[in-house]
């Protein structure tokens, strides 16, 4: 039967099924107020598959061997909001308080741990290129649980209107304006793109060995979706991956109070590893 999204209703039991699933797979706590979000984001896919109930869809995505459809669901239910040089005081601190202590040629490692569509990682890259030089061996890892946004980040292609937040000097030096079929678009120049790798990663799951020994980690505006136990485990795990004296940047609405004593607050939402 072909079902329109307007006809789909999620029961309390069905909502709890998806609430448990997204917590188990991504560590995200879905509040009751997110019922309409679940319906709105899953209904189009359910219609494509001619599935008429959320129970049926849940059964489908949790079947063994159906990891692709499960990843689709995670993509649908994870929110990705970002823009270039978001929370610009973080980038000012990085330039003046962190990178001034590093010379050209430094092997500097940064991690954009919830990189979404890549704007944060590319903003970091522009700052590192300016301060450390393009020939230095600095690297940036960008990770996200959503495969769609990871693929977009790898392309580094954005609507030109998004360039408004990028400082003019960076825009001229590191971004290419689209022409012809790419008119109205902007492409990140390969000279900084080559320093960045984007990977699909569940931040609350297992991590490969190369996630280690970072000078800075940006973990911004993602802990708001986690309960306190998940936050504590995650921050402790991340602390082990940051060099002693390295920095963790979190969102301005987030805090490490009652979460971790392994960092000291040096500026609002800027934390330095001390343990």
Helices and strands as residue ranges (DSSP letters): G 5-7, H 12-26, G 32-34, H 35-48, H 54-61, H 67-77, H 88-93, I 94-98, G 99-101, E 109-112, H 119-132, E 139-144, H 147-155, E 157-159, G 160-165, H 168-174, E 175-177, G 180-182, E 185-188, H 190-193, E 196-200, E 214-219, G 223-225, H 228-239, E 242-250, E 263-267, E 270-273
